[in-house]
Amino acid sequence: MGNLEHRKATAKIKLVRKDGSALANQQVTVRQVSHQFLFGCGAFDSVALMQARKAGDEEKIAFLEDRMEKWLKLFNYGTLPFYWGRYEPVEGQTMEAPTMAAAKWLKDHGVTAKGHPLCWHTACADWLMQYSNEEILKRQLKRIDRDVTAFRGVIDMWDVINEVVIMPIFDKYDNAITRICQEKGRIQLVKAVFDEAKAMNPNATLLINDFNTSVSYEILLEGLLEAGVPISAIGIQSHQHQGYWGEEKLRNVLSRFSRFGLPIHFTENTLISGEIMPAHIVDLNDFQVDSWPSTPEGEARQAKEICEMYSILFEHPLVQAITTWDFTDDCWLHAPSGFLHSDNTIKPSYLALQKLIHEDWSTNLTLQTDENGMLTLEGFKGNYELSSGDLKAALELTSDQSATLTLA
């Protein structure tokens, strides 16, 4: 395993009782309860769960609760859907209620939620096409005002704009966002939507997100940063339906995008556990199959590749988040891309990632205070519970520090 010292911190802690007396010469159990690093996955099923609960569909509720219980045992970070055409299929009629319920449910379970995306040419709202380009842009900005404001404090992280590199040359079908991108240009459009999101939530983490990891994305980022676009982090998609990138490509991508000095999020990761998509497919969406089964050999390969990829990314100091796109098989493109089969049974990749996150990269210790109630904790950054007998205290370990904690 590589150097992970940057993922750790040291705390020199004095433990005292409520009366101020030192907890001297006592055994203390230290348990990490969450990570600073964002280990994520698509959390679309949480929206479906909220809808099932509202409908009173007990069978679906039980199925989705089982799925999300398994989800919560792995992840502390979830992506929620805001595709404009689905979120607002009829102008003025949105999916705010179930999406808000899902976001609050995730937050109550200690999960950081991200909205995806605020602006994208694909899955755009068809009803926008009736308007002029000027009006489309106005409605795009109003959409950002409405949704970023409504979810502020519940969702404070957004993929602001998606797949800008191909946006003005996208020719699969006519759409409102490609129209305004062609007229305004990439940089002007990106600056407009980022500035609007920043104005609505100045403390939000705002990402640009793309699957294109070529020099074209680097050139775009150079122009955006020169224009003062308030990008918080660079989003990199890594849908590997045609085979694992491998260590060489991963390190190459990390090296090239590290030069901007911004945090890097691997926003959409896919590693499949079945046959590899044929190499001649240019647009992954063109691979349409009715069934794409997982195989025992593929599941072993998927688990191995996930361990290697996560380890390389976790080692890199600028990487702050990794999101696997599909939690279960048979989602996007029917791919065997999940940590679970479609019936919610777990795959080897689930157990492999669980071991990495919650064993290898977690800190759980038994320590002893000295005669002054002092102890030194070195551990992975995150939140901790310290306990001695019936006494407990919480600690947030994000940097080297000295602290006095009162156990109660």
C-alpha positions in Angstrom: 0.0 0.0 0.0 1.2 3.5 -0.9 1.9 6.4 1.4 -1.3 7.4 3.2 0.2 9.8 5.8 -1.7 12.7 4.3 -4.9 10.9 5.0 -4.1 10.8 8.7 -3.7 13.3 11.6 -2.5 13.2 15.2 -4.3 14.5 18.2 -2.9 15.0 21.6 -5.9 14.8 23.8 -6.6 15.5 27.5 -9.6 13.6 28.7 -11.5 15.0 31.7 -14.8 14.2 33.5 -17.6 16.7 33.8 -16.2 17.9 37.2 -12.9 18.8 35.4 -10.9 16.0 36.9 -8.5 14.1 34.7 -9.4 10.7 33.4 -6.1 9.3 34.6 -4.7 5.8 33.9 -7.8 4.6 32.2 -8.4 2.5 29.1 -10.1 4.3 26.3 -11.8 2.7 23.2 -11.4 4.8 20.1 -13.8 4.1 17.2 -13.9 5.9 13.9 -17.5 6.6 13.0 -17.0 8.4 9.7 -14.4 9.5 7.1 -13.3 12.9 5.9 -12.7 11.4 2.5 -15.9 11.0 0.5 -16.6 7.4 -0.4 -19.6 7.7 -2.7 -22.1 6.0 -4.9 -25.2 6.9 -6.9 -28.1 7.2 -4.3 -31.0 7.4 -6.8 -32.7 4.5 -4.9 -33.2 6.8 -1.9 -35.6 8.9 -4.0 -37.4 5.7 -5.1 -37.6 4.7 -1.4 -39.2 8.0 -0.5 -41.7 7.6 -3.3 -42.6 4.1 -2.2 -43.1 5.2 1.3 -45.5 7.9 0.2 -47.4 5.4 -2.0 -47.5 2.8 0.8 -46.0 0.1 -1.4 -44.9 -2.2 1.4 -43.2 -4.8 -0.8 -41.1 -2.1 -2.6 -40.4 -0.3 0.7 -38.9 -3.5 2.2 -36.8 -4.2 -1.0 -35.5 -0.6 -1.2 -34.8 -0.4 2.6 -32.7 -3.6 2.4 -30.8 -2.1 -0.6 -30.2 1.3 1.1 -29.2 -0.4 4.4 -26.4 -2.2 2.5 -25.6 1.1 0.8 -25.2 2.9 4.1 -22.8 0.2 5.3 -20.3 1.3 2.6 -20.8 4.9 1.8 -20.8 8.4 3.3 -21.5 10.3 0.1 -24.4 10.0 -2.4 -25.3 11.6 -5.8 -28.9 12.5 -6.3 -30.6 13.1 -9.7 -31.5 16.5 -10.9 -31.6 15.8 -14.7 -33.8 18.7 -15.8 -36.1 16.7 -18.2 -36.9 14.2 -15.4 -36.8 16.5 -12.5 -39.2 18.9 -14.2 -40.9 17.0 -17.0 -43.7 19.6 -17.2 -42.7 23.2 -16.7 -43.4 24.1 -13.1 -44.0 20.5 -11.9 -40.8 19.2 -10.2 -39.5 16.3 -8.3 -38.6 18.5 -5.3 -40.7 16.7 -2.7 -39.3 13.1 -3.0 -35.8 14.4 -3.8 -35.8 16.7 -0.7 -37.0 13.8 1.4 -34.2 11.6 0.1 -31.6 14.3 0.7 -32.8 14.9 4.3 -32.9 11.1 4.9 -29.3 10.8 3.6 -28.2 13.7 5.8 -29.9 12.2 8.9 -27.7 9.1 8.2 -24.5 11.1 8.1 -24.3 11.1 4.3 -23.1 14.1 2.3 -25.4 14.5 -0.8 -24.5 16.0 -4.2 -26.9 17.2 -6.8 -26.3 16.1 -10.4 -26.4 18.1 -12.7 -27.8 21.7 -12.8 -27.0 22.1 -16.5 -26.5 19.5 -19.2 -27.5 19.1 -22.8 -28.5 15.5 -22.4 -31.7 14.6 -20.5 -32.7 18.3 -20.9 -36.3 19.5 -20.6 -38.0 19.2 -24.0 -40.4 22.1 -23.1 -37.5 24.5 -23.2 -37.4 24.2 -27.0 -40.3 26.5 -27.5 -38.3 29.4 -26.2 -35.7 31.7 -27.7 -32.0 31.2 -26.8 -32.2 34.3 -24.6 -35.2 32.9 -22.8 -33.6 29.5 -22.4 -30.6 31.0 -20.7 -32.9 33.0 -18.4 -34.8 29.8 -17.4 -31.6 27.9 -16.9 -30.4 30.5 -14.4 -33.8 30.6 -12.7 -33.6 26.9 -12.4 -30.3 27.2 -10.6 -31.7 29.9 -8.4 -34.7 27.8 -7.4 -33.0 24.5 -6.8 -29.8 25.6 -5.2 -31.7 27.9 -2.9 -34.4 25.3 -2.0 -31.7 22.6 -1.1 -29.2 24.9 0.6 -28.1 23.4 3.9 -29.3 19.9 2.7 -27.3 19.7 -0.6 -24.3 22.0 -0.6 -22.4 20.2 -3.4 -23.4 20.4 -7.1 -22.2 19.2 -10.5 -23.0 22.6 -11.9 -22.5 21.7 -15.6 -21.9 18.3 -17.2 -19.8 17.3 -20.3 -19.0 20.8 -21.6 -16.2 19.6 -23.9 -18.8 18.1 -26.4 -21.7 20.4 -25.5 -21.6 22.8 -28.5 -20.9 20.0 -31.0 -23.4 17.5 -29.7 -25.4 16.4 -32.7 -27.4 13.3 -31.5 -30.5 15.5 -31.3 -31.4 19.1 -31.0 -31.6 20.4 -27.4 -31.9 23.8 -25.7 -28.6 23.7 -23.8 -26.5 22.9 -26.9 -28.2 25.8 -28.6 -27.2 28.4 -26.0 -23.7 26.9 -25.7 -23.2 27.3 -29.4 -24.3 30.9 -29.2 -22.5 31.9 -26.0 -19.5 29.7 -26.2 -18.3 27.2 -23.6 -16.6 29.7 -21.3 -19.4 32.2 -21.2 -22.0 29.6 -20.5 -20.0 27.9 -17.8 -19.2 31.2 -16.1 -22.9 32.2 -16.2 -24.1 29.0 -14.5 -21.2 28.8 -12.0 -21.6 32.5 -11.0 -25.4 31.9 -10.5 -24.8 28.8 -8.3 -22.2 30.6 -6.3 -24.5 33.6 -5.7 -27.3 31.3 -4.5 -25.0 29.3 -2.1 -21.6 31.0 -1.6 -20.4 28.1 0.6 -21.3 25.4 -1.8 -18.8 23.0 -3.4 -19.2 23.5 -7.1 -17.9 21.0 -9.7 -17.4 20.9 -13.4 -17.8 17.3 -14.6 -16.7 15.5 -17.8 -16.0 12.1 -19.3 -13.5 13.6 -21.7 -10.0 13.3 -20.1 -8.1 14.5 -23.2 -6.2 17.7 -23.6 -9.4 19.3 -24.7 -10.7 19.2 -21.1 -7.4 20.7 -19.8 -7.6 23.5 -22.4 -11.2 24.2 -21.3 -10.2 24.3 -17.6 -7.4 26.7 -18.4 -9.8 29.1 -20.1 -12.4 28.8 -17.3 -9.9 29.5 -14.5 -8.5 32.5 -16.5 -12.0 33.8 -16.7 -12.5 33.5 -13.0 -15.0 30.7 -12.9 -15.4 29.6 -9.3 -14.7 25.9 -9.7 -14.3 24.2 -6.4 -13.2 20.8 -7.8 -12.6 19.0 -11.1 -14.9 16.1 -11.8 -13.6 13.2 -13.8 -15.9 10.5 -15.1 -14.5 7.0 -15.5 -17.1 4.7 -17.0 -15.0 1.7 -17.8 -17.5 -0.5 -19.7 -14.8 -1.3 -22.2 -12.2 -2.4 -19.6 -10.3 -1.1 -16.7 -8.1 1.9 -17.3 -5.3 0.4 -15.4 -2.6 2.0 -13.3 -0.7 3.7 -16.1 -3.7 5.6 -17.4 -5.0 6.4 -13.9 -1.7 8.0 -12.9 -1.4 9.8 -16.2 -4.9 11.4 -15.7 -4.1 12.3 -12.1 -0.8 13.9 -13.2 -2.3 16.0 -16.0 -5.2 17.3 -14.0 -3.2 17.8 -10.8 -1.4 20.8 -12.4 -4.5 23.0 -11.8 -4.0 22.5 -8.0 -7.7 21.9 -7.5 -9.3 19.0 -5.6 -10.2 16.1 -7.9 -13.4 14.1 -7.6 -13.8 10.8 -9.5 -17.5 11.5 -10.0 -18.8 8.6 -12.0 -16.9 5.3 -11.9 -18.0 2.1 -13.5 -16.2 -1.3 -13.5 -18.2 -4.2 -14.7 -18.4 -7.8 -13.7 -19.4 -9.4 -17.0 -18.2 -9.4 -20.6 -16.4 -6.2 -21.7 -18.2 -3.9 -24.1 -16.7 -4.1 -27.6 -13.9 -1.7 -28.2 -15.4 -0.3 -31.5 -18.3 1.4 -29.6 -17.6 5.1 -29.6 -20.6 6.4 -27.6 -21.3 4.0 -24.7 -25.0 4.7 -25.1 -25.0 3.1 -28.5 -24.4 -0.3 -26.9 -28.0 -1.4 -26.4 -28.6 -4.9 -25.1 -31.5 -6.5 -23.3 -29.4 -8.5 -20.9 -25.8 -8.1 -19.7 -25.1 -10.8 -17.1 -22.6 -10.8 -14.4 -20.2 -13.8 -14.3 -18.1 -15.4 -11.5 -14.9 -14.6 -13.4 -16.1 -11.1 -14.0 -17.0 -10.6 -10.4 -13.5 -11.6 -9.2 -12.0 -9.3 -11.8 -14.3 -6.4 -10.7 -13.3 -6.8 -7.1 -9.6 -6.8 -7.9 -9.9 -3.7 -10.2 -11.9 -1.8 -7.6 -9.3 -2.4 -4.9 -6.5 -1.3 -7.2 -8.3 1.8 -8.5 -9.5 3.0 -5.1 -6.0 2.4 -3.6 -4.4 4.5 -6.3 -6.9 7.3 -5.9 -6.9 7.3 -2.1 -3.1 7.6 -2.2 -3.2 10.8 -4.3 -3.3 13.9 -2.1 -5.6 15.9 -4.4 -8.3 13.3 -4.7 -11.1 14.1 -2.3 -14.0 11.8 -3.5 -14.7 8.6 -5.4 -18.2 7.9 -6.6 -19.2 4.5 -8.1 -22.1 5.2 -10.4 -24.4 2.2 -10.1 -24.9 0.5 -6.7 -26.7 -2.5 -8.4 -26.5 -4.3 -11.6 -28.9 -3.8 -14.5 -29.1 0.0 -14.2 -27.4 2.2 -16.9 -27.1 0.2 -20.1 -28.2 -2.9 -18.2 -24.5 -3.3 -17.3 -23.3 -5.7 -14.5 -21.8 -2.6 -12.8 -23.0 -2.8 -9.2 -21.7 -3.9 -5.9 -25.0 -5.8 -5.6 -26.9 -8.0 -8.1 -30.3 -6.6 -9.0 -31.9 -8.8 -6.4 -29.8 -7.1 -3.7 -27.4 -10.0 -3.0 -23.9 -8.8 -2.5 -21.0 -9.3 -4.9 -17.3 -9.8 -4.1 -16.6 -6.1 -4.9 -18.9 -5.1 -2.1 -16.9 -7.1 0.5 -13.6 -6.0 -1.0 -14.5 -2.3 -0.8 -16.0 -2.8 2.7 -12.7 -4.2 3.9 -10.7 -1.3 2.4 -12.9 1.5 3.7 -14.0 0.1 7.0 -11.0 -2.0 8.0 -7.8 -1.1 6.2 -8.5 2.7 6.1 -10.3 3.0 9.4 -8.8 3.6 12.9 -10.2 1.6 15.8 -8.0 1.4 18.9 -7.7 0.8 22.6 -5.5 3.4 24.2 -4.5 4.2 27.8 -4.4 7.6 29.4 -1.4 8.7 31.5 -1.6 10.1 35.0 -2.7 13.5 33.6 -5.5 12.0 31.5 -3.4 12.5 28.3 -3.3 10.2 25.2 -2.1 10.5 21.7 -4.4 9.4 18.8 -3.0 8.9 15.3 -5.7 7.9 12.8 -7.4 8.4 9.5 -9.1 11.8 9.2 -12.8 11.7 10.2 -15.1 11.6 13.2 -14.4 9.5 16.2 -16.2 8.3 19.4 -14.0 7.9 22.5 -15.4 5.9 25.3 -14.3 4.7 28.8 -16.8 2.7 30.7 -20.1 4.6 30.4 -18.4 7.9 29.5 -18.2 9.1 25.9 -16.9 12.0 23.9 -16.8 12.9 20.2 -13.8 14.1 18.2 -13.4 15.5 14.7 -9.9 14.7 13.5 -9.1 16.7 10.4 -5.6 18.0 11.2 -2.9 17.7 13.8 -4.2 19.2 17.0 -4.2 19.4 20.8 -7.6 19.3 22.5 -9.3 18.8 25.9 -12.4 16.6 25.7 -15.0 16.2 28.4 -16.4 12.7 28.7 -20.0 12.5 29.8 
